Amino acid sequence: MKDSSGSSALLKTSESDPSANSETQIERLLVVDDEESNRDLMSRRFRRAGYSVATAADGQQALQWTQNNRVDLVLLDIMMPRTSGLALLKTLRATYTSSQLPIIMVSAIHESDQIVEALGQGANDYITKPIDFSVAVARIRTQLLRKKADEALRESEERYALAALGTKDGLWDWNREADQINYSTRWKELLGYEEKEIGTAPQEWLSRIHPEDRARVDAEFTQHLAKGDKAEFVSEHRIQHKNGSYRWMLCRGVTVQPASGSPGRMVGSLSDITTSKAFDSLTGLPNRVLFVEKVAALLQQTSKPEAKTFAVLFIDLDGFKVINDSLGHDVGDQLLKAMARRLQDAVRSDRKGCHDEVARFGGDEFAVLVTNLANSDEGVLVAERILERLRALFKLEDREVFIGASIGIAMADPQYETPTEILRDADTAMYRAKSSGRSQCRLFDAAMRANAVERLELQNDLPKAIENKELALYYQPKVRLDTGKLFGFEALLRWKHPDYGFISPLRFIPIAEETGLIISVGAWVLEETCRQLRTWQDNFPSDPPLQISLNVSVKQLDHPGFVDCVRKALQETGVPPHSLQLELTESVLLAEGEATTKILYELKDLGVGLSVDDFGTGYSSLNRLDRYPFDNIKIDQSFINRLGQDERSAKVIRSIVMLAQNLKIDVIAEGVERLEQAEQLLHLGCQSGQGYLFAKPLPVEEAESLLPRRSLLAVKPKP
């Protein structure tokens, strides 16, 4: 691509770059990346850090730039078309040493093999995408400091000293023969010490390393020294500050090997990376790393008789994915930041004088460390107050959003030896709260641990359930309310476990979804349903033909081979497509992506029916119903259960029925258990239903026995 002057627009310095038109020696970076957006982002961010930045779109342009211009450091993308980053690295290393031209590779996290290869070919360092620019700038600064330090060592000790004074990082110089380390003034300041408070012994450093990191750091030093001057020392570890806290430090060093063969020396830098390492970049809250450290410190005090107890609250937002997918990630991020503020406000206002801590673990997971508790009742009370605060709407720019949360509570106990154990139990309690109806809190007990062990066993046994013929389909009749005519069934999956007996789908379907087994289990259900439907249609013909519906997980719908799987099942069994109904949860209505819409219309093109299950339980889906090719709506049984108890349920049902009639969509009520419910539903305009009033889910033989007569219970409308 050429600009108006005819020169290449892909190889250029950043706008307003002072070194582009002057001889000022601002350190110049060369960013080599084939993606223009990546080049532009890095150029702008590194300019803010005070660097001059040139960019190149490929290896040829990069070589041309380094030959004709001064370059102090190269940021090189590993994966590029034509000349790869590794190939360009090899070419540059044939001309420049790692001291003359530092090269930092930019890679995706999964490109570990290429990173290892790049370091072996002479790359100085690497950073991963998405780029944490605070860490990236620290690493760039470290490499440029090493370059300056090497130049200073070659030229004079005076220039090296000036470089040490001019940096914000701490520098260290280890004379291995004398076993003494010269720590710069800044190195000491990073740990809160004055110049004369730290000597030159290696233990001034090593003794302050966190006990959990010490063995690893020793091993890293040993491994580095064994490789000699061909390797680079890199270590991230915690060092104790003078105030007693621990700070995360990035330590980098290089061996300077003298010709005499003596042990030589190591020189390097120390950067404080606590902010990026221990705090969440979105909300500013402590992250899991820092939270775990604070829990560990409190666990050490639980054995003291005078110590009060504490609790860990594990918080997971209910329905955050639906909001994130429907309203966009920007709104999702705004909600997470607002949630962080509200959690902090809730803790501070209700727990004045206590040192409680709110942290974000990632995604929609938060944790609260509640201290100074007399007993578990106080921990539960804090959780309930948090839930109460969360019931208020969140105001995000021009919209209001409601979101609940499920909270698990684990109280401190001498039996906990590590933070991982108490976090595990708080997480288990949170899942119990979520499975109990959401927007609740649950206190962990021993029974939950037993259930967690059982859940793990089910997860291990589920892959063998199909092979061992432990899965079976039960069929619940669907009837016309006014005539009692049976016109179809809903196929419902059951698992008869050899040890636990019949297991509810509410227990094993979430496991199947989390592990990905829902794809194979769902394929079996689809094939078995179509096979049984064809058998019944052949043996009990009717006009229109018998229908069967089955539930489809969102995970199945998102799987790229799902439409082909449905097509194959229909073709192999010969089932008329319109006889098969696929029931999808209401969350599908909130999917804004074109992919979901495309899949639904592809299924509709096959001729199968599409149904919205549990309608009325989601978020603002009424105004989206007309966007998708659904054939019917199943009213959630929670509305049916309240018929006759409150007028709102009847009004909601009437509204759903009127909406469906306008859209020419059928309505089915699920969970009909009493005659008066069926009568009122018919009065409200709902023509079809299923539930224990007519029949419970039946094994195949009992379901088949209903087909000859095809008539169950007819009702009359009743206000």
ChimeraX attribute file (.defattr): number of C-alpha atoms within 10 A of each C-alpha:
attribute: neighborCount
match mode: 1-to-1
recipient: residues
	/A:1	7
	/A:2	9
	/A:3	9
	/A:4	7
	/A:5	7
	/A:6	8
	/A:7	11
	/A:8	13
	/A:9	15
	/A:10	18
	/A:11	19
	/A:12	17
	/A:13	21
	/A:14	18
	/A:15	13
	/A:16	10
	/A:17	16
	/A:18	15
	/A:19	17
	/A:20	16
	/A:21	8
	/A:22	9
	/A:23	8
	/A:24	9
	/A:25	11
	/A:26	15
	/A:27	16
	/A:28	23
	/A:29	24
	/A:30	26
	/A:31	28
	/A:32	28
	/A:33	26
	/A:34	20
	/A:35	13
	/A:36	13
	/A:37	10
	/A:38	13
	/A:39	21
	/A:40	14
	/A:41	10
	/A:42	18
	/A:43	22
	/A:44	15
	/A:45	15
	/A:46	19
	/A:47	17
	/A:48	10
	/A:49	12
	/A:50	12
	/A:51	20
	/A:52	26
	/A:53	28
	/A:54	25
	/A:55	27
	/A:56	26
	/A:57	21
	/A:58	24
	/A:59	24
	/A:60	12
	/A:61	17
	/A:62	22
	/A:63	14
	/A:64	12
	/A:65	18
	/A:66	15
	/A:67	10
	/A:68	8
	/A:69	10
	/A:70	13
	/A:71	19
	/A:72	20
	/A:73	25
	/A:74	25
	/A:75	22
	/A:76	29
	/A:77	26
	/A:78	25
	/A:79	18
	/A:80	18
	/A:81	12
	/A:82	11
	/A:83	14
	/A:84	15
	/A:85	25
	/A:86	23
	/A:87	16
	/A:88	20
	/A:89	24
	/A:90	15
	/A:91	13
	/A:92	19
	/A:93	18
	/A:94	9
	/A:95	9
	/A:96	13
	/A:97	13
	/A:98	16
	/A:99	18
	/A:100	17
	/A:101	21
	/A:102	25
	/A:103	28
	/A:104	26
	/A:105	25
	/A:106	25
	/A:107	21
	/A:108	16
	/A:109	11
	/A:110	10
	/A:111	13
	/A:112	12
	/A:113	8
	/A:114	17
	/A:115	23
	/A:116	12
	/A:117	12
	/A:118	23
	/A:119	19
	/A:120	12
	/A:121	14
	/A:122	21
	/A:123	25
	/A:124	22
	/A:125	21
	/A:126	21
	/A:127	22
	/A:128	17
	/A:129	10
	/A:130	10
	/A:131	13
	/A:132	12
	/A:133	15
	/A:134	14
	/A:135	18
	/A:136	17
	/A:137	16
	/A:138	18
	/A:139	22
	/A:140	24
	/A:141	20
	/A:142	24
	/A:143	26
	/A:144	19
	/A:145	21
	/A:146	23
	/A:147	19
	/A:148	19
	/A:149	24
	/A:150	18
	/A:151	16
	/A:152	17
	/A:153	15
	/A:154	11
	/A:155	11
	/A:156	12
	/A:157	13
	/A:158	11
	/A:159	16
	/A:160	18
	/A:161	14
	/A:162	13
	/A:163	16
	/A:164	22
	/A:165	15
	/A:166	10
	/A:167	14
	/A:168	16
	/A:169	25
	/A:170	22
	/A:171	28
	/A:172	23
	/A:173	19
	/A:174	22
	/A:175	18
	/A:176	15
	/A:177	10
	/A:178	11
	/A:179	12
	/A:180	16
	/A:181	21
	/A:182	17
	/A:183	23
	/A:184	19
	/A:185	19
	/A:186	23
	/A:187	23
	/A:188	21
	/A:189	15
	/A:190	20
	/A:191	20
	/A:192	14
	/A:193	16
	/A:194	12
	/A:195	14
	/A:196	8
	/A:197	9
	/A:198	15
	/A:199	15
	/A:200	16
	/A:201	15
	/A:202	16
	/A:203	12
	/A:204	14
	/A:205	16
	/A:206	14
	/A:207	12
	/A:208	17
	/A:209	22
	/A:210	17
	/A:211	12
	/A:212	10
	/A:213	13
	/A:214	17
	/A:215	11
	/A:216	14
	/A:217	18
	/A:218	12
	/A:219	11
	/A:220	15
	/A:221	14
	/A:222	11
	/A:223	13
	/A:224	19
	/A:225	18
	/A:226	11
	/A:227	11
	/A:228	15
	/A:229	17
	/A:230	14
	/A:231	18
	/A:232	20
	/A:233	18
	/A:234	17
	/A:235	16
	/A:236	18
	/A:237	19
	/A:238	22
	/A:239	24
	/A:240	17
	/A:241	18
	/A:242	14
	/A:243	9
	/A:244	10
	/A:245	10
	/A:246	19
	/A:247	22
	/A:248	22
	/A:249	20
	/A:250	22
	/A:251	22
	/A:252	23
	/A:253	24
	/A:254	22
	/A:255	23
	/A:256	18
	/A:257	15
	/A:258	11
	/A:259	7
	/A:260	7
	/A:261	7
	/A:262	10
	/A:263	17
	/A:264	18
	/A:265	20
	/A:266	20
	/A:267	20
	/A:268	23
	/A:269	29
	/A:270	24
	/A:271	22
	/A:272	23
	/A:273	20
	/A:274	16
	/A:275	16
	/A:276	17
	/A:277	20
	/A:278	20
	/A:279	21
	/A:280	18
	/A:281	14
	/A:282	13
	/A:283	18
	/A:284	16
	/A:285	22
	/A:286	22
	/A:287	23
	/A:288	19
	/A:289	14
	/A:290	19
	/A:291	22
	/A:292	18
	/A:293	14
	/A:294	14
	/A:295	21
	/A:296	17
	/A:297	12
	/A:298	18
	/A:299	21
	/A:300	13
	/A:301	14
	/A:302	18
	/A:303	14
	/A:304	9
	/A:305	7
	/A:306	8
	/A:307	13
	/A:308	15
	/A:309	21
	/A:310	25
	/A:311	28
	/A:312	25
	/A:313	32
	/A:314	30
	/A:315	28
	/A:316	25
	/A:317	20
	/A:318	18
	/A:319	17
	/A:320	19
	/A:321	16
	/A:322	18
	/A:323	21
	/A:324	17
	/A:325	16
	/A:326	19
	/A:327	15
	/A:328	13
	/A:329	13
	/A:330	10
	/A:331	18
	/A:332	21
	/A:333	16
	/A:334	17
	/A:335	22
	/A:336	21
	/A:337	15
	/A:338	16
	/A:339	19
	/A:340	20
	/A:341	15
	/A:342	16
	/A:343	20
	/A:344	18
	/A:345	15
	/A:346	19
	/A:347	22
	/A:348	15
	/A:349	9
	/A:350	12
	/A:351	15
	/A:352	9
	/A:353	9
	/A:354	13
	/A:355	12
	/A:356	17
	/A:357	20
	/A:358	21
	/A:359	28
	/A:360	25
	/A:361	20
	/A:362	11
	/A:363	13
	/A:364	19
	/A:365	15
	/A:366	24
	/A:367	26
	/A:368	23
	/A:369	21
	/A:370	24
	/A:371	19
	/A:372	17
	/A:373	17
	/A:374	12
	/A:375	14
	/A:376	17
	/A:377	11
	/A:378	15
	/A:379	24
	/A:380	21
	/A:381	12
	/A:382	21
	/A:383	27
	/A:384	17
	/A:385	13
	/A:386	22
	/A:387	21
	/A:388	13
	/A:389	15
	/A:390	19
	/A:391	13
	/A:392	13
	/A:393	13
	/A:394	17
	/A:395	13
	/A:396	13
	/A:397	8
	/A:398	5
	/A:399	9
	/A:400	10
	/A:401	14
	/A:402	16
	/A:403	17
	/A:404	20
	/A:405	25
	/A:406	27
	/A:407	34
	/A:408	28
	/A:409	32
	/A:410	27
	/A:411	22
	/A:412	22
	/A:413	14
	/A:414	11
	/A:415	11
	/A:416	16
	/A:417	12
	/A:418	14
	/A:419	19
	/A:420	13
	/A:421	13
	/A:422	25
	/A:423	22
	/A:424	14
	/A:425	25
	/A:426	27
	/A:427	23
	/A:428	25
	/A:429	28
	/A:430	28
	/A:431	22
	/A:432	23
	/A:433	23
	/A:434	21
	/A:435	13
	/A:436	13
	/A:437	10
	/A:438	19
	/A:439	20
	/A:440	19
	/A:441	27
	/A:442	23
	/A:443	24
	/A:444	21
	/A:445	15
	/A:446	9
	/A:447	9
	/A:448	16
	/A:449	15
	/A:450	11
	/A:451	13
	/A:452	17
	/A:453	12
	/A:454	13
	/A:455	15
	/A:456	12
	/A:457	11
	/A:458	19
	/A:459	18
	/A:460	12
	/A:461	13
	/A:462	22
	/A:463	16
	/A:464	12
	/A:465	18
	/A:466	15
	/A:467	9
	/A:468	11
	/A:469	11
	/A:470	16
	/A:471	19
	/A:472	17
	/A:473	19
	/A:474	18
	/A:475	25
	/A:476	24
	/A:477	26
	/A:478	26
	/A:479	25
	/A:480	22
	/A:481	26
	/A:482	17
	/A:483	15
	/A:484	18
	/A:485	18
	/A:486	24
	/A:487	20
	/A:488	24
	/A:489	23
	/A:490	22
	/A:491	24
	/A:492	19
	/A:493	20
	/A:494	18
	/A:495	20
	/A:496	15
	/A:497	17
	/A:498	11
	/A:499	6
	/A:500	10
	/A:501	10
	/A:502	13
	/A:503	14
	/A:504	12
	/A:505	14
	/A:506	9
	/A:507	12
	/A:508	18
	/A:509	18
	/A:510	15
	/A:511	19
	/A:512	21
	/A:513	16
	/A:514	12
	/A:515	13
	/A:516	13
	/A:517	19
	/A:518	22
	/A:519	20
	/A:520	14
	/A:521	20
	/A:522	21
	/A:523	18
	/A:524	14
	/A:525	21
	/A:526	23
	/A:527	18
	/A:528	16
	/A:529	23
	/A:530	25
	/A:531	17
	/A:532	16
	/A:533	25
	/A:534	20
	/A:535	14
	/A:536	16
	/A:537	16
	/A:538	12
	/A:539	12
	/A:540	14
	/A:541	13
	/A:542	11
	/A:543	6
	/A:544	9
	/A:545	19
	/A:546	20
	/A:547	23
	/A:548	24
	/A:549	26
	/A:550	21
	/A:551	20
	/A:552	20
	/A:553	19
	/A:554	16
	/A:555	16
	/A:556	20
	/A:557	18
	/A:558	13
	/A:559	11
	/A:560	11
	/A:561	11
	/A:562	18
	/A:563	17
	/A:564	12
	/A:565	14
	/A:566	20
	/A:567	15
	/A:568	14
	/A:569	20
	/A:570	21
	/A:571	12
	/A:572	11
	/A:573	17
	/A:574	13
	/A:575	21
	/A:576	18
	/A:577	21
	/A:578	17
	/A:579	20
	/A:580	24
	/A:581	23
	/A:582	22
	/A:583	22
	/A:584	23
	/A:585	18
	/A:586	23
	/A:587	22
	/A:588	22
	/A:589	24
	/A:590	22
	/A:591	18
	/A:592	14
	/A:593	10
	/A:594	8
	/A:595	12
	/A:596	18
	/A:597	16
	/A:598	12
	/A:599	17
	/A:600	17
	/A:601	15
	/A:602	14
	/A:603	20
	/A:604	18
	/A:605	12
	/A:606	15
	/A:607	16
	/A:608	20
	/A:609	22
	/A:610	23
	/A:611	25
	/A:612	25
	/A:613	24
	/A:614	21
	/A:615	21
	/A:616	21
	/A:617	16
	/A:618	16
	/A:619	16
	/A:620	11
	/A:621	16
	/A:622	15
	/A:623	9
	/A:624	13
	/A:625	18
	/A:626	14
	/A:627	9
	/A:628	16
	/A:629	17
	/A:630	22
	/A:631	19
	/A:632	20
	/A:633	25
	/A:634	24
	/A:635	25
	/A:636	19
	/A:637	20
	/A:638	14
	/A:639	22
	/A:640	23
	/A:641	16
	/A:642	14
	/A:643	20
	/A:644	14
	/A:645	10
	/A:646	10
	/A:647	10
	/A:648	13
	/A:649	17
	/A:650	19
	/A:651	14
	/A:652	14
	/A:653	23
	/A:654	17
	/A:655	13
	/A:656	22
	/A:657	23
	/A:658	17
	/A:659	16
	/A:660	19
	/A:661	14
	/A:662	9
	/A:663	14
	/A:664	12
	/A:665	17
	/A:666	17
	/A:667	25
	/A:668	24
	/A:669	27
	/A:670	22
	/A:671	20
	/A:672	20
	/A:673	18
	/A:674	14
	/A:675	15
	/A:676	17
	/A:677	22
	/A:678	29
	/A:679	19
	/A:680	20
	/A:681	29
	/A:682	21
	/A:683	15
	/A:684	20
	/A:685	16
	/A:686	27
	/A:687	19
	/A:688	24
	/A:689	25
	/A:690	28
	/A:691	20
	/A:692	14
	/A:693	16
	/A:694	23
	/A:695	17
	/A:696	16
	/A:697	21
	/A:698	17
	/A:699	16
	/A:700	15
	/A:701	10
	/A:702	12
	/A:703	17
	/A:704	14
	/A:705	10
	/A:706	13
	/A:707	18
	/A:708	10
	/A:709	9
	/A:710	16
	/A:711	16
	/A:712	18
	/A:713	16
	/A:714	16
	/A:715	18
	/A:716	15
	/A:717	17
	/A:718	13
	/A:719	10
